[in-house]
Amino acid sequence: MKTTGEIINIISEKFKEVDVKTVDSKNRISLGEKVLRLFTKVDAFKVFVGKEGDILLRPMVNIPSREAWIYQNPKVLNQIRQGLAEAQQGKTEKAEDLDDFLEGL
């Protein structure tokens, strides 16, 4: 996975100590189940290093390339989010004929 050199500015965030890990003979740190079970469906972590040596792991989820266009198009992403919010509020309609409904989109 390629790094972007992204710089983030965290002004105020609270961190909770979860565990203490040691470096193994190959200079690796295993997060272990205790830490990883805090995350569901996470398949990668973006790693940031602060000026004072703090390390931040930002959980990431990879998406299939055929779905990436949704996240690259703010208008479509906003429409999907709006539709999900409306569905969560119960603002739904039943389509009598699914084929007619899909043709009207």
Gaussian input, Z-matrix of N, CA and C with variables (Angstrom, degrees):
# hf/3-21g

backbone

0 1
 N
 C     1     B1
 C     2     B2     1     A1
 N     3     B3     2     A2     1     D1
 C     4     B4     3     A3     2     D2
 C     5     B5     4     A4     3     D3
 N     6     B6     5     A5     4     D4
 C     7     B7     6     A6     5     D5
 C     8     B8     7     A7     6     D6
 N     9     B9     8     A8     7     D7
 C    10    B10     9     A9     8     D8
 C    11    B11    10    A10     9     D9
 N    12    B12    11    A11    10    D10
 C    13    B13    12    A12    11    D11
 C    14    B14    13    A13    12    D12
 N    15    B15    14    A14    13    D13
 C    16    B16    15    A15    14    D14
 C    17    B17    16    A16    15    D15
 N    18    B18    17    A17    16    D16
 C    19    B19    18    A18    17    D17
 C    20    B20    19    A19    18    D18
 N    21    B21    20    A20    19    D19
 C    22    B22    21    A21    20    D20
 C    23    B23    22    A22    21    D21
 N    24    B24    23    A23    22    D22
 C    25    B25    24    A24    23    D23
 C    26    B26    25    A25    24    D24
 N    27    B27    26    A26    25    D25
 C    28    B28    27    A27    26    D26
 C    29    B29    28    A28    27    D27
 N    30    B30    29    A29    28    D28
 C    31    B31    30    A30    29    D29
 C    32    B32    31    A31    30    D30
 N    33    B33    32    A32    31    D31
 C    34    B34    33    A33    32    D32
 C    35    B35    34    A34    33    D33
 N    36    B36    35    A35    34    D34
 C    37    B37    36    A36    35    D35
 C    38    B38    37    A37    36    D36
 N    39    B39    38    A38    37    D37
 C    40    B40    39    A39    38    D38
 C    41    B41    40    A40    39    D39
 N    42    B42    41    A41    40    D40
 C    43    B43    42    A42    41    D41
 C    44    B44    43    A43    42    D42
 N    45    B45    44    A44    43    D43
 C    46    B46    45    A45    44    D44
 C    47    B47    46    A46    45    D45
 N    48    B48    47    A47    46    D46
 C    49    B49    48    A48    47    D47
 C    50    B50    49    A49    48    D48
 N    51    B51    50    A50    49    D49
 C    52    B52    51    A51    50    D50
 C    53    B53    52    A52    51    D51
 N    54    B54    53    A53    52    D52
 C    55    B55    54    A54    53    D53
 C    56    B56    55    A55    54    D54
 N    57    B57    56    A56    55    D55
 C    58    B58    57    A57    56    D56
 C    59    B59    58    A58    57    D57
 N    60    B60    59    A59    58    D58
 C    61    B61    60    A60    59    D59
 C    62    B62    61    A61    60    D60
 N    63    B63    62    A62    61    D61
 C    64    B64    63    A63    62    D62
 C    65    B65    64    A64    63    D63
 N    66    B66    65    A65    64    D64
 C    67    B67    66    A66    65    D65
 C    68    B68    67    A67    66    D66
 N    69    B69    68    A68    67    D67
 C    70    B70    69    A69    68    D68
 C    71    B71    70    A70    69    D69
 N    72    B72    71    A71    70    D70
 C    73    B73    72    A72    71    D71
 C    74    B74    73    A73    72    D72
 N    75    B75    74    A74    73    D73
 C    76    B76    75    A75    74    D74
 C    77    B77    76    A76    75    D75
 N    78    B78    77    A77    76    D76
 C    79    B79    78    A78    77    D77
 C    80    B80    79    A79    78    D78
 N    81    B81    80    A80    79    D79
 C    82    B82    81    A81    80    D80
 C    83    B83    82    A82    81    D81
 N    84    B84    83    A83    82    D82
 C    85    B85    84    A84    83    D83
 C    86    B86    85    A85    84    D84
 N    87    B87    86    A86    85    D85
 C    88    B88    87    A87    86    D86
 C    89    B89    88    A88    87    D87
 N    90    B90    89    A89    88    D88
 C    91    B91    90    A90    89    D89
 C    92    B92    91    A91    90    D90
 N    93    B93    92    A92    91    D91
 C    94    B94    93    A93    92    D92
 C    95    B95    94    A94    93    D93
 N    96    B96    95    A95    94    D94
 C    97    B97    96    A96    95    D95
 C    98    B98    97    A97    96    D96
 N    99    B99    98    A98    97    D97
 C   100   B100    99    A99    98    D98
 C   101   B101   100   A100    99    D99
 N   102   B102   101   A101   100   D100
 C   103   B103   102   A102   101   D101
 C   104   B104   103   A103   102   D102
 N   105   B105   104   A104   103   D103
 C   106   B106   105   A105   104   D104
 C   107   B107   106   A106   105   D105
 N   108   B108   107   A107   106   D106
 C   109   B109   108   A108   107   D107
 C   110   B110   109   A109   108   D108
 N   111   B111   110   A110   109   D109
 C   112   B112   111   A111   110   D110
 C   113   B113   112   A112   111   D111
 N   114   B114   113   A113   112   D112
 C   115   B115   114   A114   113   D113
 C   116   B116   115   A115   114   D114
 N   117   B117   116   A116   115   D115
 C   118   B118   117   A117   116   D116
 C   119   B119   118   A118   117   D117
 N   120   B120   119   A119   118   D118
 C   121   B121   120   A120   119   D119
 C   122   B122   121   A121   120   D120
 N   123   B123   122   A122   121   D121
 C   124   B124   123   A123   122   D122
 C   125   B125   124   A124   123   D123
 N   126   B126   125   A125   124   D124
 C   127   B127   126   A126   125   D125
 C   128   B128   127   A127   126   D126
 N   129   B129   128   A128   127   D127
 C   130   B130   129   A129   128   D128
 C   131   B131   130   A130   129   D129
 N   132   B132   131   A131   130   D130
 C   133   B133   132   A132   131   D131
 C   134   B134   133   A133   132   D132
 N   135   B135   134   A134   133   D133
 C   136   B136   135   A135   134   D134
 C   137   B137   136   A136   135   D135
 N   138   B138   137   A137   136   D136
 C   139   B139   138   A138   137   D137
 C   140   B140   139   A139   138   D138
 N   141   B141   140   A140   139   D139
 C   142   B142   141   A141   140   D140
 C   143   B143   142   A142   141   D141
 N   144   B144   143   A143   142   D142
 C   145   B145   144   A144   143   D143
 C   146   B146   145   A145   144   D144
 N   147   B147   146   A146   145   D145
 C   148   B148   147   A147   146   D146
 C   149   B149   148   A148   147   D147
 N   150   B150   149   A149   148   D148
 C   151   B151   150   A150   149   D149
 C   152   B152   151   A151   150   D150
 N   153   B153   152   A152   151   D151
 C   154   B154   153   A153   152   D152
 C   155   B155   154   A154   153   D153
 N   156   B156   155   A155   154   D154
 C   157   B157   156   A156   155   D155
 C   158   B158   157   A157   156   D156
 N   159   B159   158   A158   157   D157
 C   160   B160   159   A159   158   D158
 C   161   B161   160   A160   159   D159
 N   162   B162   161   A161   160   D160
 C   163   B163   162   A162   161   D161
 C   164   B164   163   A163   162   D162
 N   165   B165   164   A164   163   D163
 C   166   B166   165   A165   164   D164
 C   167   B167   166   A166   165   D165
 N   168   B168   167   A167   166   D166
 C   169   B169   168   A168   167   D167
 C   170   B170   169   A169   168   D168
 N   171   B171   170   A170   169   D169
 C   172   B172   171   A171   170   D170
 C   173   B173   172   A172   171   D171
 N   174   B174   173   A173   172   D172
 C   175   B175   174   A174   173   D173
 C   176   B176   175   A175   174   D174
 N   177   B177   176   A176   175   D175
 C   178   B178   177   A177   176   D176
 C   179   B179   178   A178   177   D177
 N   180   B180   179   A179   178   D178
 C   181   B181   180   A180   179   D179
 C   182   B182   181   A181   180   D180
 N   183   B183   182   A182   181   D181
 C   184   B184   183   A183   182   D182
 C   185   B185   184   A184   183   D183
 N   186   B186   185   A185   184   D184
 C   187   B187   186   A186   185   D185
 C   188   B188   187   A187   186   D186
 N   189   B189   188   A188   187   D187
 C   190   B190   189   A189   188   D188
 C   191   B191   190   A190   189   D189
 N   192   B192   191   A191   190   D190
 C   193   B193   192   A192   191   D191
 C   194   B194   193   A193   192   D192
 N   195   B195   194   A194   193   D193
 C   196   B196   195   A195   194   D194
 C   197   B197   196   A196   195   D195
 N   198   B198   197   A197   196   D196
 C   199   B199   198   A198   197   D197
 C   200   B200   199   A199   198   D198
 N   201   B201   200   A200   199   D199
 C   202   B202   201   A201   200   D200
 C   203   B203   202   A202   201   D201
 N   204   B204   203   A203   202   D202
 C   205   B205   204   A204   203   D203
 C   206   B206   205   A205   204   D204
 N   207   B207   206   A206   205   D205
 C   208   B208   207   A207   206   D206
 C   209   B209   208   A208   207   D207
 N   210   B210   209   A209   208   D208
 C   211   B211   210   A210   209   D209
 C   212   B212   211   A211   210   D210
 N   213   B213   212   A212   211   D211
 C   214   B214   213   A213   212   D212
 C   215   B215   214   A214   213   D213
 N   216   B216   215   A215   214   D214
 C   217   B217   216   A216   215   D215
 C   218   B218   217   A217   216   D216
 N   219   B219   218   A218   217   D217
 C   220   B220   219   A219   218   D218
 C   221   B221   220   A220   219   D219
 N   222   B222   221   A221   220   D220
 C   223   B223   222   A222   221   D221
 C   224   B224   223   A223   222   D222
 N   225   B225   224   A224   223   D223
 C   226   B226   225   A225   224   D224
 C   227   B227   226   A226   225   D225
 N   228   B228   227   A227   226   D226
 C   229   B229   228   A228   227   D227
 C   230   B230   229   A229   228   D228
 N   231   B231   230   A230   229   D229
 C   232   B232   231   A231   230   D230
 C   233   B233   232   A232   231   D231
 N   234   B234   233   A233   232   D232
 C   235   B235   234   A234   233   D233
 C   236   B236   235   A235   234   D234
 N   237   B237   236   A236   235   D235
 C   238   B238   237   A237   236   D236
 C   239   B239   238   A238   237   D237
 N   240   B240   239   A239   238   D238
 C   241   B241   240   A240   239   D239
 C   242   B242   241   A241   240   D240
 N   243   B243   242   A242   241   D241
 C   244   B244   243   A243   242   D242
 C   245   B245   244   A244   243   D243
 N   246   B246   245   A245   244   D244
 C   247   B247   246   A246   245   D245
 C   248   B248   247   A247   246   D246
 N   249   B249   248   A248   247   D247
 C   250   B250   249   A249   248   D248
 C   251   B251   250   A250   249   D249
 N   252   B252   251   A251   250   D250
 C   253   B253   252   A252   251   D251
 C   254   B254   253   A253   252   D252
 N   255   B255   254   A254   253   D253
 C   256   B256   255   A255   254   D254
 C   257   B257   256   A256   255   D255
 N   258   B258   257   A257   256   D256
 C   259   B259   258   A258   257   D257
 C   260   B260   259   A259   258   D258
 N   261   B261   260   A260   259   D259
 C   262   B262   261   A261   260   D260
 C   263   B263   262   A262   261   D261
 N   264   B264   263   A263   262   D262
 C   265   B265   264   A264   263   D263
 C   266   B266   265   A265   264   D264
 N   267   B267   266   A266   265   D265
 C   268   B268   267   A267   266   D266
 C   269   B269   268   A268   267   D267
 N   270   B270   269   A269   268   D268
 C   271   B271   270   A270   269   D269
 C   272   B272   271   A271   270   D270
 N   273   B273   272   A272   271   D271
 C   274   B274   273   A273   272   D272
 C   275   B275   274   A274   273   D273
 N   276   B276   275   A275   274   D274
 C   277   B277   276   A276   275   D275
 C   278   B278   277   A277   276   D276
 N   279   B279   278   A278   277   D277
 C   280   B280   279   A279   278   D278
 C   281   B281   280   A280   279   D279
 N   282   B282   281   A281   280   D280
 C   283   B283   282   A282   281   D281
 C   284   B284   283   A283   282   D282
 N   285   B285   284   A284   283   D283
 C   286   B286   285   A285   284   D284
 C   287   B287   286   A286   285   D285
 N   288   B288   287   A287   286   D286
 C   289   B289   288   A288   287   D287
 C   290   B290   289   A289   288   D288
 N   291   B291   290   A290   289   D289
 C   292   B292   291   A291   290   D290
 C   293   B293   292   A292   291   D291
 N   294   B294   293   A293   292   D292
 C   295   B295   294   A294   293   D293
 C   296   B296   295   A295   294   D294
 N   297   B297   296   A296   295   D295
 C   298   B298   297   A297   296   D296
 C   299   B299   298   A298   297   D297
 N   300   B300   299   A299   298   D298
 C   301   B301   300   A300   299   D299
 C   302   B302   301   A301   300   D300
 N   303   B303   302   A302   301   D301
 C   304   B304   303   A303   302   D302
 C   305   B305   304   A304   303   D303
 N   306   B306   305   A305   304   D304
 C   307   B307   306   A306   305   D305
 C   308   B308   307   A307   306   D306
 N   309   B309   308   A308   307   D307
 C   310   B310   309   A309   308   D308
 C   311   B311   310   A310   309   D309
 N   312   B312   311   A311   310   D310
 C   313   B313   312   A312   311   D311
 C   314   B314   313   A313   312   D312

   B1=1.4482
   B2=1.5246
   B3=1.3065
   B4=1.4567
   B5=1.5273
   B6=1.3340
   B7=1.4650
   B8=1.5194
   B9=1.3270
   B10=1.4642
   B11=1.5213
   B12=1.3141
   B13=1.4512
   B14=1.5107
   B15=1.3355
   B16=1.4649
   B17=1.5262
   B18=1.3222
   B19=1.4653
   B20=1.5216
   B21=1.3238
   B22=1.4584
   B23=1.5148
   B24=1.3105
   B25=1.4476
   B26=1.5263
   B27=1.3151
   B28=1.4603
   B29=1.5160
   B30=1.3100
   B31=1.4504
   B32=1.5169
   B33=1.3228
   B34=1.4564
   B35=1.5196
   B36=1.2976
   B37=1.4558
   B38=1.5139
   B39=1.3171
   B40=1.4533
   B41=1.5212
   B42=1.3191
   B43=1.4521
   B44=1.5183
   B45=1.3104
   B46=1.4605
   B47=1.5265
   B48=1.3255
   B49=1.4582
   B50=1.5213
   B51=1.3213
   B52=1.4539
   B53=1.5226
   B54=1.3235
   B55=1.4595
   B56=1.5180
   B57=1.3065
   B58=1.4568
   B59=1.5211
   B60=1.3143
   B61=1.4623
   B62=1.5176
   B63=1.3165
   B64=1.4579
   B65=1.5253
   B66=1.3147
   B67=1.4562
   B68=1.5267
   B69=1.3490
   B70=1.4653
   B71=1.5256
   B72=1.3295
   B73=1.4641
   B74=1.5301
   B75=1.3300
   B76=1.4630
   B77=1.5329
   B78=1.3437
   B79=1.4641
   B80=1.5238
   B81=1.3236
   B82=1.4577
   B83=1.5244
   B84=1.3133
   B85=1.4576
   B86=1.5174
   B87=1.3111
   B88=1.4587
   B89=1.5246
   B90=1.3300
   B91=1.4579
   B92=1.5242
   B93=1.3120
   B94=1.4504
   B95=1.5205
   B96=1.3211
   B97=1.4659
   B98=1.5158
   B99=1.3301
   B100=1.4638
   B101=1.5258
   B102=1.3173
   B103=1.4648
   B104=1.5281
   B105=1.3258
   B106=1.4634
   B107=1.5189
   B108=1.3078
   B109=1.4724
   B110=1.5307
   B111=1.3320
   B112=1.4639
   B113=1.5241
   B114=1.3193
   B115=1.4566
   B116=1.5283
   B117=1.3229
   B118=1.4585
   B119=1.5213
   B120=1.2824
   B121=1.4685
   B122=1.5269
   B123=1.3172
   B124=1.4588
   B125=1.5229
   B126=1.3465
   B127=1.4620
   B128=1.5306
   B129=1.3291
   B130=1.4584
   B131=1.5218
   B132=1.3179
   B133=1.4608
   B134=1.5196
   B135=1.3318
   B136=1.4587
   B137=1.5198
   B138=1.3167
   B139=1.4665
   B140=1.5222
   B141=1.3344
   B142=1.4631
   B143=1.5254
   B144=1.3246
   B145=1.4609
   B146=1.5213
   B147=1.3354
   B148=1.4549
   B149=1.5116
   B150=1.3268
   B151=1.4692
   B152=1.5241
   B153=1.3285
   B154=1.4643
   B155=1.5295
   B156=1.3383
   B157=1.4538
   B158=1.5261
   B159=1.3251
   B160=1.4625
   B161=1.5252
   B162=1.3269
   B163=1.4564
   B164=1.5223
   B165=1.3267
   B166=1.4559
   B167=1.5196
   B168=1.3170
   B169=1.4604
   B170=1.5215
   B171=1.3049
   B172=1.4634
   B173=1.5256
   B174=1.3486
   B175=1.4690
   B176=1.5334
   B177=1.3254
   B178=1.4596
   B179=1.5257
   B180=1.2974
   B181=1.4558
   B182=1.5219
   B183=1.3138
   B184=1.4580
   B185=1.5219
   B186=1.3164
   B187=1.4621
   B188=1.5291
   B189=1.3146
   B190=1.4676
   B191=1.5305
   B192=1.3216
   B193=1.4632
   B194=1.5244
   B195=1.3248
   B196=1.4654
   B197=1.5329
   B198=1.3482
   B199=1.4638
   B200=1.5257
   B201=1.3140
   B202=1.4687
   B203=1.5251
   B204=1.3269
   B205=1.4646
   B206=1.5296
   B207=1.3278
   B208=1.4706
   B209=1.5286
   B210=1.3270
   B211=1.4662
   B212=1.5191
   B213=1.3249
   B214=1.4644
   B215=1.5264
   B216=1.3333
   B217=1.4588
   B218=1.5322
   B219=1.3388
   B220=1.4692
   B221=1.5285
   B222=1.3388
   B223=1.4645
   B224=1.5338
   B225=1.3147
   B226=1.4676
   B227=1.5267
   B228=1.3261
   B229=1.4632
   B230=1.5225
   B231=1.3271
   B232=1.4618
   B233=1.5274
   B234=1.3346
   B235=1.4602
   B236=1.5292
   B237=1.3182
   B238=1.4684
   B239=1.5263
   B240=1.3166
   B241=1.4714
   B242=1.5261
   B243=1.3419
   B244=1.4567
   B245=1.5278
   B246=1.3254
   B247=1.4584
   B248=1.5174
   B249=1.3243
   B250=1.4705
   B251=1.5234
   B252=1.3342
   B253=1.4720
   B254=1.5229
   B255=1.3298
   B256=1.4590
   B257=1.5337
   B258=1.3080
   B259=1.4725
   B260=1.5250
   B261=1.3196
   B262=1.4655
   B263=1.5319
   B264=1.3274
   B265=1.4648
   B266=1.5308
   B267=1.3178
   B268=1.4590
   B269=1.5154
   B270=1.3133
   B271=1.4647
   B272=1.5328
   B273=1.3202
   B274=1.4574
   B275=1.5214
   B276=1.3090
   B277=1.4659
   B278=1.5188
   B279=1.3156
   B280=1.4519
   B281=1.5234
   B282=1.3191
   B283=1.4590
   B284=1.5267
   B285=1.2986
   B286=1.4639
   B287=1.5253
   B288=1.3357
   B289=1.4630
   B290=1.5122
   B291=1.3321
   B292=1.4500
   B293=1.5401
   B294=1.3400
   B295=1.4768
   B296=1.5275
   B297=1.3328
   B298=1.4689
   B299=1.5290
   B300=1.3247
   B301=1.4621
   B302=1.5396
   B303=1.3290
   B304=1.4695
   B305=1.5201
   B306=1.3318
   B307=1.4600
   B308=1.5186
   B309=1.3249
   B310=1.4582
   B311=1.5033
   B312=1.3111
   B313=1.4691
   B314=1.4938
   A1=108.26
   A2=116.55
   A3=123.20
   A4=110.71
   A5=116.77
   A6=120.34
   A7=109.46
   A8=115.60
   A9=120.56
   A10=113.08
   A11=118.15
   A12=120.86
   A13=112.07
   A14=115.81
   A15=121.42
   A16=110.33
   A17=115.64
   A18=121.55
   A19=107.45
   A20=115.98
   A21=119.62
   A22=108.53
   A23=116.31
   A24=121.83
   A25=107.57
   A26=115.87
   A27=120.24
   A28=107.75
   A29=115.19
   A30=120.02
   A31=110.52
   A32=115.80
   A33=118.66
   A34=109.65
   A35=115.61
   A36=120.44
   A37=107.43
   A38=115.36
   A39=119.72
   A40=109.90
   A41=116.04
   A42=121.58
   A43=109.09
   A44=115.72
   A45=121.80
   A46=107.91
   A47=116.83
   A48=119.72
   A49=108.62
   A50=115.79
   A51=121.16
   A52=111.56
   A53=116.74
   A54=120.67
   A55=108.73
   A56=116.85
   A57=123.23
   A58=106.97
   A59=116.64
   A60=122.02
   A61=109.46
   A62=116.39
   A63=121.45
   A64=109.42
   A65=115.35
   A66=122.11
   A67=107.78
   A68=116.84
   A69=119.44
   A70=110.54
   A71=117.13
   A72=122.12
   A73=112.94
   A74=117.25
   A75=121.10
   A76=111.63
   A77=116.33
   A78=123.29
   A79=113.03
   A80=117.18
   A81=122.70
   A82=109.45
   A83=114.73
   A84=121.32
   A85=107.32
   A86=116.34
   A87=120.66
   A88=107.93
   A89=116.69
   A90=119.66
   A91=111.19
   A92=117.26
   A93=121.07
   A94=113.51
   A95=114.40
   A96=121.26
   A97=112.75
   A98=117.63
   A99=121.18
   A100=111.82
   A101=116.67
   A102=121.28
   A103=110.64
   A104=116.58
   A105=119.97
   A106=113.41
   A107=118.27
   A108=118.36
   A109=112.24
   A110=116.62
   A111=120.59
   A112=111.17
   A113=116.50
   A114=121.71
   A115=109.24
   A116=116.34
   A117=119.96
   A118=108.99
   A119=116.45
   A120=123.94
   A121=113.44
   A122=118.21
   A123=121.96
   A124=107.53
   A125=116.61
   A126=118.16
   A127=113.22
   A128=116.58
   A129=120.30
   A130=109.22
   A131=115.59
   A132=121.61
   A133=108.66
   A134=116.92
   A135=121.32
   A136=105.75
   A137=116.88
   A138=122.07
   A139=109.75
   A140=116.36
   A141=122.89
   A142=108.03
   A143=117.37
   A144=122.08
   A145=107.87
   A146=116.09
   A147=121.26
   A148=112.35
   A149=115.62
   A150=121.47
   A151=112.13
   A152=116.13
   A153=119.49
   A154=111.94
   A155=116.94
   A156=120.48
   A157=115.82
   A158=117.33
   A159=118.97
   A160=109.47
   A161=115.42
   A162=121.29
   A163=108.19
   A164=115.46
   A165=121.65
   A166=107.96
   A167=116.60
   A168=121.86
   A169=107.94
   A170=117.30
   A171=121.80
   A172=107.81
   A173=117.96
   A174=120.82
   A175=111.22
   A176=115.52
   A177=121.62
   A178=109.45
   A179=114.47
   A180=121.35
   A181=106.92
   A182=116.62
   A183=120.18
   A184=109.16
   A185=115.56
   A186=120.42
   A187=108.80
   A188=116.85
   A189=119.30
   A190=110.72
   A191=117.76
   A192=121.90
   A193=111.71
   A194=117.73
   A195=119.55
   A196=111.81
   A197=117.45
   A198=121.49
   A199=112.71
   A200=117.96
   A201=121.90
   A202=112.24
   A203=117.99
   A204=121.34
   A205=111.58
   A206=116.88
   A207=120.70
   A208=110.18
   A209=116.37
   A210=121.18
   A211=111.95
   A212=117.17
   A213=121.25
   A214=111.86
   A215=116.85
   A216=121.58
   A217=108.36
   A218=118.05
   A219=121.57
   A220=113.71
   A221=117.43
   A222=120.32
   A223=110.65
   A224=116.39
   A225=120.65
   A226=110.39
   A227=116.66
   A228=120.31
   A229=110.87
   A230=117.17
   A231=121.28
   A232=110.98
   A233=116.94
   A234=120.36
   A235=111.33
   A236=116.39
   A237=120.30
   A238=109.93
   A239=116.44
   A240=120.03
   A241=111.50
   A242=116.68
   A243=120.75
   A244=110.01
   A245=117.13
   A246=120.76
   A247=112.30
   A248=116.69
   A249=120.06
   A250=111.32
   A251=116.42
   A252=120.17
   A253=110.52
   A254=116.86
   A255=120.54
   A256=110.95
   A257=116.80
   A258=120.46
   A259=110.38
   A260=116.78
   A261=120.82
   A262=110.87
   A263=116.56
   A264=121.30
   A265=111.64
   A266=116.71
   A267=120.33
   A268=113.88
   A269=117.37
   A270=121.41
   A271=109.27
   A272=115.73
   A273=121.03
   A274=110.15
   A275=115.18
   A276=121.30
   A277=107.68
   A278=116.30
   A279=120.95
   A280=108.68
   A281=116.74
   A282=121.57
   A283=108.14
   A284=116.05
   A285=120.79
   A286=110.74
   A287=115.90
   A288=120.95
   A289=107.89
   A290=117.60
   A291=122.72
   A292=111.62
   A293=116.94
   A294=119.20
   A295=111.43
   A296=116.89
   A297=120.73
   A298=110.84
   A299=115.55
   A300=120.29
   A301=109.89
   A302=116.95
   A303=120.62
   A304=111.49
   A305=118.20
   A306=120.42
   A307=111.49
   A308=117.48
   A309=122.14
   A310=114.69
   A311=117.37
   A312=119.84
   A313=112.98
   D1=131.43
   D2=-177.30
   D3=-82.43
   D4=138.56
   D5=176.47
   D6=-90.87
   D7=152.48
   D8=-176.78
   D9=-102.82
   D10=-13.25
   D11=-175.31
   D12=74.79
   D13=17.59
   D14=-178.70
   D15=-58.46
   D16=137.03
   D17=176.46
   D18=-112.18
   D19=129.64
   D20=176.68
   D21=-116.07
   D22=152.40
   D23=-179.88
   D24=-118.92
   D25=103.18
   D26=179.49
   D27=-97.35
   D28=113.82
   D29=-177.50
   D30=-85.31
   D31=-46.96
   D32=-176.33
   D33=-150.53
   D34=111.37
   D35=174.72
   D36=-145.87
   D37=138.42
   D38=179.94
   D39=-93.37
   D40=136.43
   D41=178.12
   D42=-117.42
   D43=142.13
   D44=178.51
   D45=-111.32
   D46=129.50
   D47=176.50
   D48=-69.41
   D49=129.02
   D50=-177.00
   D51=-111.51
   D52=-36.30
   D53=-175.77
   D54=-164.94
   D55=167.01
   D56=173.01
   D57=-121.15
   D58=129.10
   D59=-178.04
   D60=-122.18
   D61=148.76
   D62=176.86
   D63=-107.66
   D64=158.41
   D65=178.61
   D66=-83.22
   D67=134.48
   D68=179.91
   D69=-84.99
   D70=-176.65
   D71=-175.20
   D72=-65.10
   D73=-17.26
   D74=178.17
   D75=-103.91
   D76=20.50
   D77=179.76
   D78=58.95
   D79=39.56
   D80=178.30
   D81=-113.73
   D82=152.58
   D83=173.48
   D84=-122.81
   D85=125.43
   D86=177.02
   D87=-96.13
   D88=125.87
   D89=-179.63
   D90=-69.01
   D91=-35.08
   D92=177.19
   D93=78.18
   D94=167.63
   D95=-175.73
   D96=-63.42
   D97=-36.33
   D98=-178.20
   D99=-56.85
   D100=-39.75
   D101=179.64
   D102=-83.07
   D103=-47.05
   D104=-173.75
   D105=-67.57
   D106=-25.78
   D107=179.57
   D108=-71.59
   D109=-8.66
   D110=174.04
   D111=-72.58
   D112=-15.79
   D113=-176.10
   D114=-119.41
   D115=139.63
   D116=174.76
   D117=-116.21
   D118=139.03
   D119=177.44
   D120=62.58
   D121=20.41
   D122=176.07
   D123=-86.26
   D124=130.36
   D125=179.63
   D126=-121.07
   D127=3.08
   D128=178.10
   D129=-161.77
   D130=163.47
   D131=175.38
   D132=-131.99
   D133=132.77
   D134=171.22
   D135=-84.73
   D136=133.66
   D137=-174.82
   D138=-107.22
   D139=126.66
   D140=176.09
   D141=-118.68
   D142=143.58
   D143=176.63
   D144=-123.22
   D145=126.51
   D146=-179.53
   D147=-84.01
   D148=167.54
   D149=-179.66
   D150=-59.76
   D151=-29.32
   D152=-178.25
   D153=-98.60
   D154=12.04
   D155=174.53
   D156=94.16
   D157=-1.65
   D158=177.36
   D159=-67.06
   D160=143.47
   D161=179.38
   D162=-114.75
   D163=129.89
   D164=178.00
   D165=-116.19
   D166=127.37
   D167=174.95
   D168=-105.72
   D169=116.58
   D170=179.47
   D171=-99.79
   D172=116.44
   D173=-179.37
   D174=-60.60
   D175=140.32
   D176=-178.57
   D177=-132.16
   D178=153.98
   D179=174.16
   D180=-129.53
   D181=123.99
   D182=177.25
   D183=-80.58
   D184=145.62
   D185=179.21
   D186=-118.64
   D187=151.61
   D188=177.86
   D189=-61.74
   D190=144.43
   D191=-177.36
   D192=-59.85
   D193=-30.59
   D194=-179.21
   D195=-69.79
   D196=-14.45
   D197=178.57
   D198=-103.74
   D199=-5.57
   D200=-175.71
   D201=-62.35
   D202=-31.03
   D203=-177.70
   D204=-58.22
   D205=-30.64
   D206=179.33
   D207=-61.46
   D208=-44.20
   D209=-177.47
   D210=-78.48
   D211=-15.89
   D212=178.15
   D213=-91.39
   D214=-5.12
   D215=-179.21
   D216=-120.32
   D217=96.87
   D218=-176.31
   D219=-55.69
   D220=-34.95
   D221=-179.38
   D222=-64.91
   D223=-47.70
   D224=179.80
   D225=-64.14
   D226=-44.87
   D227=179.97
   D228=-60.38
   D229=-41.54
   D230=178.35
   D231=-63.82
   D232=-41.28
   D233=178.87
   D234=-63.56
   D235=-40.39
   D236=178.76
   D237=-65.25
   D238=-45.63
   D239=179.02
   D240=-61.94
   D241=-40.43
   D242=178.44
   D243=-64.31
   D244=-43.27
   D245=178.69
   D246=-62.53
   D247=-40.92
   D248=177.78
   D249=-65.40
   D250=-40.20
   D251=178.25
   D252=-63.92
   D253=-42.43
   D254=178.81
   D255=-64.49
   D256=-41.30
   D257=178.42
   D258=-63.30
   D259=-39.34
   D260=179.05
   D261=-65.17
   D262=-29.99
   D263=178.44
   D264=-84.77
   D265=0.11
   D266=179.53
   D267=83.79
   D268=11.18
   D269=179.70
   D270=-85.40
   D271=74.64
   D272=-178.43
   D273=-125.39
   D274=159.41
   D275=175.92
   D276=-129.04
   D277=144.22
   D278=178.41
   D279=-90.17
   D280=128.23
   D281=177.51
   D282=-86.40
   D283=122.94
   D284=179.43
   D285=-70.52
   D286=-42.38
   D287=179.91
   D288=-125.90
   D289=108.17
   D290=-174.29
   D291=-61.87
   D292=-38.94
   D293=179.69
   D294=-63.00
   D295=-44.26
   D296=177.56
   D297=-62.56
   D298=-41.31
   D299=179.98
   D300=-61.23
   D301=-48.21
   D302=-177.43
   D303=-66.22
   D304=-33.99
   D305=177.14
   D306=-66.38
   D307=-29.64
   D308=-179.38
   D309=-79.32
   D310=-5.75
   D311=-179.44
   D312=-76.89

